[in-house]
Amino acid sequence: MGSRASTLLREEEIEEIKKETGFSHSQITRLYSRFTSLDKGENGTLSREDFQRIPELAINPLGDRIINAFFPEGEDQVNFRGFMRTLAHFRPIEDNEKNKNSSASEPLNSRTNKLLFAFRLYDLDRDDKISRDELLQVLRMMVGVNISDEQLGSIADRTIQEADTNGDNSISFNEFIKVLEKVDVEQKMSIRFLH
Amino acid sequence: LLPLLLSVIRMLCVAGAVFQVWVFVVLFLIMLPAMFGLSLGVTGVYIQVLVKILEWATVRIQRGRMEQPSVPVPLPNGIIERAGGSMEEEIGELRNSFALSDAFYFYKKGLESIVDDQVTQRFSSEELASWNLLTRTNQNFRYISLRLTIIWVLGVFVRYCILFPLRITLAIIGLSWLVIGTTLVGFLPENSVKTWLSELVHLTCYRICARGLSATIRYYNKENKPQKGGICVANHTTPIDVVILANDGCYAMVGQIHGGLMGVIQRSMVRSCPHVWFERSEMKDRHAVTSRLRAHVAAKTKLPILIFPEGTCINNTSVMMFKKGSFEIGGTIYPVAIKYDPRFGDAFWNSGKYNMVSYLLRMMTSWAIVVNVWYLPPMTLQDGEDAAHFASRVKSAIAHQGGLLDLDWDGGLKRGKVKDSFKEEQQKMYSSIIVGQNGISSCSQSTKVE
């Protein structure tokens, strides 16, 4: 009959996460109790399996790529700090954050960081370029067996042609930003966390 | 030595007197009225007092929260607000082309499900709107004010030192009565007297057990009560569901033979009354199960079968997929919605976390069980309807009546994995957005309900 795990989070830790991610105190404690309920191994970290146990994520065509975003290169565990850092990209941009002086480092939920985050979804080998092959692989995850190789190939070609300005037949991050100029990234890549 | 001996004797006398009062209370004030289904109104008063105290505590906590903003506000409806649009609405109408931003939709959906998903939280206790003064649901609320602390300590004393011994005595009497009674009745030859006696034993036992949990049960629309030869289906929160329903009538139960305490009870019950228990190995053979149930229903004179088609306990916030097996048997379906009041104690049995006995101990140290039971009008298979669709229709009716969330997800996901076909469905839906219906190699318009 113990107290909830949420009380195990140290006050200093909450302060640090607050500073780094911009989440409020109660949002952090709530997300911590979510984190511990996902943590079936009860070791303070999440593994890929912990994520895969969420059915709605398991049926998401890009589920594996999304899970991957939580794990730094070569690691297979993520702690609460890392978990929160990834989630922070999806905080909506609040008015008082928009006109902050630019001297401070850019918050994780800025437009550029949201876009960089999405870019890495396509950039499978993390070489800061989306090649035709990488685009094809991600497309295949999204459509499954429903579209033929040829058709998917021409979709990939067309997408790269439209984005590629320097003719290297791949999409760099700058080209990616340019293509998505008119897209409402702030809305499409934001989740409304309740206060 | 003599004075010591005398004082020991005196103490024994006092203990004896206390025991007599105890037995008197248990026997005459609780058990006898319970056996005849009467109420002395004590539980009713107790519940009313509790409601008052809990309301007071809620106000206190709210006031305390203003002074200490670090105490988080509970959000029983989830910690995010979801953008509810379907894939087509979110990505854009059938525009026959791909855009790099399409992935944003999947990304956002995925992140939302990581933060707060529809399924996994149904398998853990529901979040309360306000603290109900139980230690186990406490999030440091008890330190918010001195008066709250005092009430909480009083509550612990009442629950553990007065109610708990009383309840455990009642439960032991009730269960041994069931085992002994049904075993004895089992020796009688098969006739109407046996049936009548068997029902009597079951009914009195369940009533005593219900008192052992301080259950306050309100039944609605009794005219729709399940009839002989029918099948009663209900949403499932805890094994106590059975006690709750059986307080108002007898059912033939269907289920798997358990080990331990449950096994002993199950085996003795089947001697007096035709319950349908299966061994674990038999359970896998769906045809054998169906045909045994079909034979039971066809007899028309046997007790209505009680089935929980979710196949697992859900935390009483929602109803999950009904397995279609029970709807293939035929006969009339009597849907029943059961909704527990979470303020007085969490009725959900989290079988992954607690075994049966420790779960029952938790229930007996809660405030009480307050539960509403709605009998819904009987339903039958419509022309041209398949069992899966019928199952989901019954499920929706129960969810609607009980004020529960109607989910299409399979409760089996508590232990198992999602079928790949659900992901394929998502892929197909997306494919039709980017290349149009005609572009898809194999196109059929299937959406929900597996």
Contacts between the chains, C-beta under 8 A, distances in Angstrom:
chain1	res1	chain2	res2	distance
A	1	B	135	5.5
A	1	B	136	4.9
A	3	B	138	6.3
A	3	B	139	7.3
A	3	B	140	7.3
A	4	B	138	7.8
A	4	B	139	5.6
A	6	B	72	8.0
A	6	B	139	6.5
A	7	B	139	7.1
A	7	B	140	6.3
A	25	B	69	7.6
A	25	B	70	5.6
A	25	B	72	7.5
A	26	B	70	7.6
A	26	B	72	3.6
A	26	B	73	6.4
A	27	B	79	7.5
A	29	B	72	5.0
A	30	B	72	6.0
A	30	B	75	7.1
A	30	B	79	4.9
A	31	B	79	7.1
A	31	B	115	6.9
A	34	B	79	7.0
A	34	B	115	6.4
A	34	B	116	6.9
A	37	B	120	7.4
A	37	B	121	7.6
A	37	B	124	6.1
A	38	B	114	7.8
A	38	B	120	7.7
A	51	B	114	6.7
A	53	B	120	6.9
A	54	B	113	5.5
A	54	B	114	6.5
A	54	B	117	5.0
A	54	B	119	7.3
A	54	B	120	5.9
A	55	B	117	7.2
A	55	B	119	4.6
A	55	B	120	7.3
A	55	B	409	6.4
A	55	B	413	5.1
A	55	B	418	4.7
A	55	B	422	8.0
A	56	B	109	7.6
A	56	B	113	3.7
A	56	B	117	4.9
A	56	B	118	6.3
A	56	B	119	6.5
A	57	B	110	5.5
A	57	B	113	4.8
A	57	B	114	6.2
A	57	B	117	7.3
A	58	B	417	7.0
A	58	B	418	4.6
A	58	B	423	7.2
A	59	B	418	5.6
A	59	B	422	4.2
A	59	B	423	4.5
A	59	B	425	7.8
A	59	B	426	5.8
A	60	B	106	5.7
A	60	B	109	6.1
A	60	B	110	4.7
A	60	B	113	7.1
A	60	B	423	7.5
A	60	B	426	7.0
A	61	B	106	6.0
A	61	B	423	6.3
A	61	B	426	5.4
A	61	B	427	5.2
A	61	B	430	6.7
A	62	B	103	6.3
A	62	B	106	4.2
A	62	B	107	6.6
A	62	B	110	6.5
A	63	B	110	6.1
A	63	B	423	7.8
A	66	B	106	7.4
A	66	B	107	6.1
A	66	B	110	3.9
A	66	B	111	6.8
A	66	B	114	7.7
A	87	B	111	7.0
A	87	B	114	7.7
A	87	B	115	6.7
A	90	B	108	7.2
A	90	B	111	5.2
A	118	B	101	7.9
A	118	B	103	6.4
A	118	B	104	6.2
A	118	B	107	6.4
A	121	B	103	5.8
A	121	B	107	6.5
A	122	B	100	7.5
A	122	B	103	7.2
A	138	B	103	7.1
A	139	B	98	7.1
A	142	B	102	7.3
A	142	B	103	7.2
A	142	B	106	7.1
A	142	B	427	6.6
A	142	B	430	5.5
A	143	B	427	5.5
A	143	B	430	6.1
A	143	B	431	4.4
A	143	B	434	7.3
A	144	B	423	7.5
A	144	B	424	5.5
A	144	B	427	3.1
A	144	B	428	6.7
A	144	B	431	7.0
A	145	B	424	7.6
A	145	B	427	7.6
A	145	B	441	7.3
A	146	B	427	6.1
A	146	B	428	5.2
A	146	B	431	3.7
A	146	B	432	7.7
A	146	B	440	4.8
A	146	B	441	6.0
A	146	B	442	7.4
A	146	B	443	8.0
A	147	B	431	5.4
A	147	B	434	7.9
A	147	B	435	6.0
A	147	B	439	6.7
A	147	B	440	7.1
A	147	B	441	7.3
A	148	B	441	6.6
A	151	B	435	6.6
A	151	B	439	6.7
A	155	B	97	7.9
A	155	B	98	5.0
A	155	B	434	7.2
A	158	B	98	8.0
A	159	B	98	6.2
A	159	B	99	8.0
A	159	B	100	6.6
A	163	B	100	7.3
A	171	B	100	7.9
A	176	B	100	7.0
A	179	B	100	6.0
A	180	B	100	6.3
A	180	B	101	5.7
A	183	B	101	4.7
A	183	B	104	7.8
A	185	B	101	7.8
A	185	B	104	7.5
A	188	B	101	6.6
A	188	B	104	4.2
A	188	B	105	7.2
A	188	B	108	6.5
A	189	B	104	5.6
A	189	B	107	6.9
A	189	B	108	6.4
A	190	B	108	7.7
A	191	B	80	5.4
A	191	B	108	6.6
A	191	B	111	6.0
A	191	B	112	5.7
A	191	B	115	6.7
A	192	B	80	5.9
A	192	B	81	4.1
A	192	B	82	7.9
A	192	B	83	7.7
A	193	B	79	6.7
A	193	B	80	5.4
A	193	B	115	7.6
A	194	B	75	5.7
A	194	B	78	7.8
A	194	B	79	5.8
A	194	B	80	6.3
A	194	B	81	6.2
